[in-house]
Each structure stands twice: as structure tokens, then as C-alpha cells.
Amino acid sequence: MSAPTFLSKRISATRSYYTELGLLKDAGLSDTEVLNSATRIGAEILRLGDKLGVLRDGMLADILVVGCDPREDIQHLRDVRLVMADGRIVGDRTRTVKAGFQQEH
């Protein structure tokens, strides 16, 4: 698979994800309920609630840091500032490294 094809599929999947979150909101869920559906409840449905879905010691987690609280407006999830996966920063739009974190090169 070529890089443009791979990137195109990733962008398409991201758009679909945001569309799905918007549809949950349109269906009447609150922003907090949409966020829970995308994290904790999704993990529970997959029977992985004992391993992921919440930020807690001993759990597996990839982390998105966004500019504002998505519980106030789910659209804030589009403003991704930092991404951590497997304990490493893999994307940093802030261009600063916070104390205790080391950016991968």
C-alpha cells in the first residue's frame, strides 16, 4: 500500500469516527455520554473493561490531549494537541516537552 493510500484511509477513518460521535450527539446523548460511549462503554462492550476504557493505574491507555474539555463540547476532540501511545509521545502539536515526558525522535 502506498503512503498516500495509507494516509487517505487513515483520514477517512478519522472522519468516520467524528461522524459517528456527532450522530450519537444528534441522537440525544450528552457530550459526556458520547465520550463515555467512545471509551469506557466501548471497552465494556468488547469485554475489555478490566484492561482499558478509563485512565487508571494498571490499565492500558493511549491518550489524546485536546485543547478544551470534550465533556463541554464533543467537537473539542478535533483539537488534538498531543498523542501518547504505548507510553510514548507520538504526536505533539504544542512543540514543547512537559516535565517527565520525553519526546520520541
Backbone as CSV, one residue per row, in Angstrom:
resi,resn,N_x,N_y,N_z,CA_x,CA_y,CA_z,C_x,C_y,C_z
1,MET,0.855,-1.174,0.000,0.000,0.000,0.000,0.897,1.232,0.000
2,SER,0.629,2.157,-0.895,1.439,3.372,-0.973,1.128,4.314,0.183
3,ALA,2.051,5.215,0.471,1.856,6.175,1.566,0.609,7.022,1.372
4,PRO,0.355,7.567,0.158,-0.874,8.361,0.006,-2.141,7.543,0.249
5,THR,-2.155,6.276,-0.183,-3.320,5.425,0.037,-3.507,5.167,1.525
6,PHE,-2.412,4.847,2.216,-2.475,4.610,3.662,-2.985,5.855,4.378
7,LEU,-2.425,7.024,4.051,-2.833,8.273,4.685,-4.292,8.569,4.396
8,SER,-4.714,8.349,3.167,-6.107,8.591,2.795,-7.051,7.722,3.610
9,LYS,-6.695,6.466,3.818,-7.538,5.567,4.610,-7.577,5.996,6.066
10,ARG,-6.443,6.486,6.615,-6.408,6.956,7.999,-7.288,8.193,8.162
11,ILE,-7.206,9.123,7.212,-8.027,10.338,7.279,-9.499,9.974,7.172
12,SER,-9.830,9.061,6.274,-11.210,8.624,6.117,-11.734,7.984,7.401
13,ALA,-10.928,7.154,8.052,-11.345,6.512,9.302,-11.558,7.549,10.387
14,THR,-10.700,8.553,10.446,-10.845,9.616,11.447,-12.122,10.391,11.212
15,ARG,-12.407,10.742,9.976,-13.645,11.460,9.657,-14.859,10.628,10.035
16,SER,-14.802,9.329,9.764,-15.913,8.446,10.118,-16.116,8.407,11.623
17,TYR,-15.023,8.413,12.375,-15.102,8.394,13.832,-15.790,9.655,14.345
18,TYR,-15.374,10.812,13.834,-16.003,12.065,14.252,-17.469,12.111,13.826
19,THR,-17.763,11.556,12.657,-19.151,11.493,12.201,-19.985,10.644,13.150
20,GLU,-19.433,9.500,13.559,-20.143,8.619,14.492,-20.409,9.327,15.820
21,LEU,-19.417,10.043,16.337,-19.607,10.780,17.588,-20.695,11.839,17.420
22,GLY,-20.695,12.522,16.283,-21.724,13.520,16.008,-23.110,12.908,15.928
23,LEU,-23.217,11.725,15.367,-24.509,11.041,15.276,-25.023,10.654,16.658
24,LEU,-24.124,10.240,17.548,-24.536,9.937,18.918,-25.073,11.198,19.599
25,LYS,-24.401,12.313,19.364,-24.845,13.591,19.920,-26.207,13.968,19.339
26,ASP,-26.363,13.821,18.031,-27.635,14.127,17.366,-28.769,13.241,17.867
27,ALA,-28.420,12.031,18.306,-29.430,11.091,18.812,-29.901,11.452,20.219
28,GLY,-29.255,12.456,20.823,-29.718,12.924,22.122,-28.781,12.676,23.284
29,LEU,-27.625,12.035,23.042,-26.680,11.824,24.126,-25.998,13.137,24.479
30,SER,-25.676,13.307,25.740,-24.909,14.476,26.170,-23.463,14.292,25.717
31,ASP,-22.676,15.364,25.762,-21.268,15.264,25.381,-20.534,14.262,26.264
32,THR,-20.827,14.251,27.547,-20.209,13.291,28.466,-20.611,11.866,28.105
33,GLU,-21.871,11.652,27.773,-22.325,10.313,27.388,-21.662,9.848,26.091
34,VAL,-21.458,10.760,25.146,-20.771,10.415,23.901,-19.333,10.006,24.212
35,LEU,-18.652,10.775,25.047,-17.272,10.463,25.422,-17.186,9.111,26.136
36,ASN,-18.106,8.849,27.047,-18.140,7.549,27.733,-18.397,6.416,26.755
37,SER,-19.255,6.645,25.771,-19.541,5.616,24.768,-18.302,5.279,23.954
38,ALA,-17.476,6.288,23.700,-16.271,6.089,22.897,-15.124,5.483,23.693
39,THR,-15.245,5.447,25.000,-14.144,4.963,25.832,-14.594,3.808,26.722
40,ARG,-15.081,4.116,27.894,-15.416,3.104,28.899,-16.475,2.121,28.414
41,ILE,-17.555,2.615,27.881,-18.652,1.730,27.468,-18.230,0.861,26.288
42,GLY,-17.473,1.456,25.355,-16.959,0.670,24.230,-16.082,-0.477,24.694
43,ALA,-15.220,-0.205,25.668,-14.363,-1.261,26.215,-15.192,-2.345,26.904
44,GLU,-16.217,-1.931,27.633,-17.081,-2.908,28.311,-17.812,-3.785,27.303
45,ILE,-18.300,-3.209,26.220,-18.996,-3.986,25.189,-18.068,-5.030,24.583
46,LEU,-16.800,-4.662,24.423,-15.814,-5.587,23.873,-15.261,-6.553,24.928
47,ARG,-15.815,-6.471,26.140,-15.376,-7.291,27.276,-13.902,-7.048,27.617
48,LEU,-13.486,-5.780,27.476,-12.127,-5.383,27.799,-12.102,-4.308,28.881
49,GLY,-13.217,-4.136,29.564,-13.332,-3.103,30.582,-12.372,-3.254,31.746
50,ASP,-11.837,-4.459,31.932,-10.858,-4.652,33.009,-9.444,-4.293,32.564
51,LYS,-9.265,-3.969,31.270,-7.947,-3.646,30.736,-7.846,-2.235,30.171
52,LEU,-8.955,-1.703,29.649,-8.902,-0.383,29.023,-10.248,0.317,29.087
53,GLY,-10.268,1.564,28.666,-11.515,2.325,28.649,-11.537,3.475,29.640
54,VAL,-10.648,3.442,30.626,-10.547,4.523,31.614,-9.067,4.753,31.926
55,LEU,-8.759,5.944,32.442,-7.396,6.230,32.879,-7.292,5.879,34.357
56,ARG,-6.587,4.791,34.614,-6.421,4.327,35.987,-5.134,3.489,36.029
57,ASP,-4.464,3.495,37.158,-3.238,2.736,37.337,-3.459,1.277,36.954
58,GLY,-2.555,0.746,36.135,-2.628,-0.645,35.735,-3.430,-0.901,34.475
59,MET,-4.081,0.126,33.933,-4.883,-0.033,32.718,-4.038,0.304,31.494
60,LEU,-4.399,-0.237,30.348,-3.767,0.110,29.081,-4.430,1.381,28.566
61,ALA,-3.635,2.288,28.022,-4.248,3.525,27.538,-3.376,4.203,26.499
62,ASP,-3.999,4.656,25.436,-3.430,5.644,24.540,-4.159,6.925,24.916
63,ILE,-3.467,8.031,24.892,-4.033,9.267,25.417,-4.022,10.364,24.354
64,LEU,-5.144,11.047,24.221,-5.238,12.261,23.412,-5.366,13.432,24.366
65,VAL,-4.544,14.442,24.180,-4.688,15.677,24.933,-5.288,16.688,23.976
66,VAL,-6.420,17.246,24.354,-7.114,18.204,23.494,-7.112,19.581,24.137
67,GLY,-7.437,20.603,23.330,-7.345,21.983,23.783,-8.372,22.399,24.813
68,CYS,-9.554,21.791,24.781,-10.632,22.137,25.711,-11.342,20.863,26.156
69,ASP,-12.191,20.985,27.135,-12.879,19.842,27.730,-13.959,19.290,26.781
70,PRO,-13.791,18.057,26.274,-14.787,17.486,25.369,-16.109,17.146,26.050
71,ARG,-16.131,17.177,27.386,-17.405,16.961,28.082,-18.304,18.183,27.956
72,GLU,-17.716,19.324,27.618,-18.494,20.543,27.392,-18.968,20.640,25.944
73,ASP,-18.139,20.153,25.009,-18.493,20.125,23.590,-17.657,19.031,22.943
74,ILE,-18.307,17.986,22.470,-17.607,16.825,21.919,-16.729,17.209,20.732
75,GLN,-17.032,18.320,20.070,-16.225,18.779,18.933,-14.804,19.156,19.351
76,HIS,-14.573,19.377,20.646,-13.226,19.681,21.118,-12.261,18.518,20.861
77,LEU,-12.787,17.319,20.629,-11.917,16.180,20.316,-11.162,16.388,19.008
78,ARG,-11.630,17.288,18.170,-10.950,17.580,16.903,-9.683,18.412,17.109
79,ASP,-9.540,19.035,18.277,-8.401,19.909,18.566,-7.330,19.134,19.333
80,VAL,-6.767,18.125,18.687,-5.773,17.259,19.324,-4.453,18.017,19.432
81,ARG,-3.935,18.066,20.658,-2.669,18.760,20.908,-1.507,17.783,21.076
82,LEU,-1.782,16.619,21.674,-0.719,15.667,21.965,-1.307,14.258,21.946
83,VAL,-0.532,13.309,21.441,-0.964,11.907,21.402,0.118,11.057,22.044
84,MET,-0.312,10.205,22.978,0.591,9.221,23.588,0.072,7.828,23.256
85,ALA,0.990,6.964,22.833,0.663,5.567,22.560,1.793,4.710,23.113
86,ASP,1.436,3.654,23.802,2.432,2.756,24.411,3.417,3.525,25.291
87,GLY,2.940,4.552,25.991,3.769,5.304,26.921,4.710,6.304,26.283
88,ARG,4.571,6.513,24.970,5.461,7.441,24.259,4.649,8.522,23.558
89,ILE,5.220,9.715,23.510,4.586,10.792,22.750,4.839,10.522,21.274
90,VAL,3.759,10.366,20.519,3.879,10.078,19.086,3.413,11.243,18.228
91,GLY,2.817,12.228,18.835,2.410,13.436,18.129,2.302,14.574,19.120
92,ASP,2.913,15.716,18.782,2.907,16.845,19.704,2.763,18.143,18.922
93,ARG,1.554,18.692,18.897,1.311,19.955,18.201,1.745,21.144,19.034
94,THR,2.010,20.931,20.316,2.404,22.040,21.173,3.877,22.377,21.006
95,ARG,4.654,21.434,20.482,6.091,21.586,20.256,6.892,21.808,21.527
96,THR,6.300,21.505,22.661,7.037,21.593,23.915,6.967,20.241,24.589
97,VAL,7.992,19.916,25.311,8.021,18.657,26.048,7.850,18.993,27.525
98,LYS,6.813,18.440,28.127,6.498,18.711,29.533,7.434,17.908,30.435
99,ALA,7.617,18.371,31.631,8.459,17.678,32.608,7.954,16.242,32.785
100,GLY,8.879,15.307,32.764,8.514,13.913,32.974,8.200,13.169,31.692
101,PHE,8.098,13.859,30.570,7.843,13.207,29.294,9.051,13.421,28.391
102,GLN,9.334,12.441,27.588,10.413,12.561,26.635,9.857,12.289,25.261
103,GLN,10.055,13.218,24.349,9.529,13.068,23.009,10.403,12.122,22.202
104,GLU,9.764,11.220,21.441,10.476,10.290,20.592,10.963,11.007,19.337
105,HIS,12.138,10.654,18.866,12.691,11.250,17.626,12.712,10.229,16.541
